[in-house]
Amino acid sequence: METTGIEGRINYCGVIIDYSAADDEDDGFYWAITGVTFGQPMSCLDTADFMRDHHDSINEVVRQQFLADVQQAKDDAAIDRWELDQMARKAG
C-alpha cells in the first residue's frame, strides 16, 4: 500500500487553513485541519457555522491543492533525476 501525504496551507475566504492530507490505495483521499486562523475575530458559534457552511467547498479546495502539490513534487523529482543523470554523464 502506497501512501502520499502532504502538509499544506490554503486561504479560503480570508481564513487560513493548515491541513494534513493523504491519499492511499485503501482509503483514498482524506485530510484533517491542523490549524485555522481567521482574519477577523469570530465567536465559537460563528466559527462552527462557517466551517459547517463551507465544509464541502473547503474540502474541494484542499483536494485540488493536494493534487497540485503531488504533481509539483513529482515534477521536482523528475527534474532532480534528470540533473543527476546529466552530472553522471559529464563525470563518466
N, C-alpha and C positions, 0 to 999 in steps of 0.2 A: 504494500500500500504506500503510495507516494503522497506526501502532503506538502502543499505550498502555502507558506504563511508569511504575512506581511503586516507590519505595523504602519499606520498612516494617519493622516490628518486631512479633514475636509472643512471647508467653510460653507455652511448651509444657512442661507438667510441671515447672515451675520453671527451665526452660532458656530464656534469652533468645536469640532467633534474629533477627538482622538479615538482610534479604534485599532483593534487587532482582528485581522481577517484571515481565513484559511479556506483552502479547497482541497479535499482529498477524495480518493476514488470511492470510498464507502459512504461518507456523509454528505458529499457535495459542498457547496459554498455555505459558510457560516461566519458570523462576525459578532464581536462584542464591543461595546463602548468602554473605553478605558478612561475617558475624561471628557467633560463638557465645559466650555467657557462661553457664557452669554455676554454679548456686547453691552446689554442693558441689564441691570439687576432685575431678577424675576422672583416672585414668590414660589414656594414649593408647588402650589396648585397650578400656577401659570406654567411652570417648567413641565409638570406632568401633562398638562393639556397640550403644550407644544409638542412634546415627544410623542404623545398618542396621536395627535392630528397629523403629524408629519412623518410617522414611522416608515410608511411604505416608500415615500419619496427619499428619505434619508437612506433607507436600505438600498434603493436603486443607485443612488449617487455613490455610496460606499462600494457597491458591486462593480460599477463602471470604473471607479478609481483603482480598485483592486486589479481588475483585468488590465488596465493601462500600466500599472506598476509591475505586474508579472511580465507583460510584454517588454517593458523597458529593461527589466532585469535580464530577460533572455537576449535582447539585443546587445546589452552591455557585455554579457558573457561571450556572445559570438564575436564581438569586436576584440575582446581580450584574447580569445583563442586565435584569431587571425593575426594579432600583433605578436603573440608568442611564436606562431608559425613563421612569420616574417623574420623575427630575430634569429630563430633556429636556422633558417635558410642562409642568412647572412653569416652566421657563425660557422656553418658547416661547409 
